[in-house]
């Protein structure tokens, strides 16, 4: 499948399903995904380039990111996609720069890169030569949106985890309800796992583009393009720093969640231990009077049963008082 993009009335307009050479010839950007042989041949004829679809991704490192042959520059990188379906994934993307329209080829993203263009409607190239810079603008805008979304989600997780924004009464009710707190912590760990996956894959995507921009900047002889690439490199570095900050925040929350789980486990063990302490004296008394020796004075005593029960109650009260004085309960 392919989509052609052209500039009309100051906007980037797409022509989905374009199959004629005239429409593709007027385009500044031809986006191809999951291409068929006939579509590759049509794009090669119109753009005058050699199109090689990206291979299936089996690692996050991309080799041979920049190739220059026969007047065309082939660029390869990884792009974070699938956030709309809540299934983040890295898709391999290849960009082909030449005298004709920019060509992008991708795998694993239904609809190609239309979602990327929709996120940044103001990223317009002045000419076909500037389309790669516009695509980098889209990438920066997309990465910023991802970071904003992750930051907002982490703030929500932070409130659920630490409960510092709730009233004292509500916080007491949640912290004293082991079942509700356990369910809440399970949800927090699940959400943290997803956010961590997004941040890791975003970092790998940005790193691939940083490497691509760095190599292209070293090889470029165009001073104007080198300046733009330097600006993008600075922005990508800033995105990486923001990603590291959010990753550290997520790691801190993970440690906090594990700490709360440890506290819950300690409370449970503490309760079971205290119950054992309270029940030990009456069990000892019952064991003594449960012995079957022939000569036991209390066996013939009229008040022996009441005496044994009374000793059990008194022993429990004394053990409870001891536990309270020690601060164990």
SULFENSUL-V772896 format. One record per run of one state. SS is the DSSP state (a for helix, b for strand, c for the rest). FROM is the first residue (numbers start at 0). TO is the last residue. Records with the same first field share a line. If there is no record, write none. Layout:
SS: FROM-TO + FROM-TO
//
This chain:
c: 0-0 + 8-9 + 16-19 + 25-27 + 33-35 + 47-64 + 69-70 + 81-87 + 97-100 + 106-112 + 119-126 + 162-166 + 176-176 + 219-221 + 289-295 + 300-302 + 326-328
b: 1-7 + 10-15 + 28-32 + 65-68 + 71-80 + 88-96 + 101-105
a: 20-24 + 36-46 + 113-118 + 127-161 + 167-175 + 177-218 + 222-288 + 296-299 + 303-325
//
